[in-house]
Amino acid sequence: MSDLLAIVDKTNTDEDLVDEIARRHPDRVTVLVENEQFDWGSDDSPRGLALRDRIAHLLAAIESQTGAAVVGLAGSREQLRGWRFDRIVDGHGPVAVS
């Protein structure tokens, strides 16, 4: 069983991120939405709605294009304290697992 953390931020593209995830053939993926300074989960502004739409499309793409199950969504690294991942990727490539 392979657990992967996918980091979504303002600088990467969703296609690159999904490609990086697919290259690693994970069984389960947790998505971290990083670098967002507002409460995007309940923000009904155009920015909040756009981000939620982006995340929904990304989660669907991860599941359909990689075969992995998306098992979680986090808004900060603090929420992931104590979690362990076999691999961590962002849209730019692998990140060191700490």
Secondary structure in CASP SS format (residue, H / E / C, confidence):
PFRMAT SS
TARGET T0000
AUTHOR 0000-0000-0000
METHOD secondary structure of the structure
MODEL  1
M C 1.00
S C 1.00
D E 1.00
L E 1.00
L E 1.00
A E 1.00
I E 1.00
V E 1.00
D C 1.00
K C 1.00
T C 1.00
N C 1.00
T C 1.00
D H 1.00
E H 1.00
D H 1.00
L H 1.00
V H 1.00
D H 1.00
E H 1.00
I H 1.00
A H 1.00
R H 1.00
R H 1.00
H C 1.00
P C 1.00
D C 1.00
R E 1.00
V E 1.00
T E 1.00
V E 1.00
L E 1.00
V E 1.00
E C 1.00
N C 1.00
E C 1.00
Q C 1.00
F C 1.00
D C 1.00
W C 1.00
G C 1.00
S C 1.00
D C 1.00
D C 1.00
S C 1.00
P H 1.00
R H 1.00
G H 1.00
L H 1.00
A H 1.00
L H 1.00
R H 1.00
D H 1.00
R H 1.00
I H 1.00
A H 1.00
H H 1.00
L H 1.00
L H 1.00
A H 1.00
A H 1.00
I H 1.00
E H 1.00
S H 1.00
Q H 1.00
T H 1.00
G C 1.00
A C 1.00
A E 1.00
V E 1.00
V E 1.00
G E 1.00
L E 1.00
A E 1.00
G C 1.00
S C 1.00
R H 1.00
E H 1.00
Q H 1.00
L H 1.00
R C 1.00
G C 1.00
W C 1.00
R C 1.00
F C 1.00
D C 1.00
R E 1.00
I E 1.00
V E 1.00
D E 1.00
G C 1.00
H C 1.00
G E 1.00
P E 1.00
V E 1.00
A C 1.00
V C 1.00
S C 1.00
END
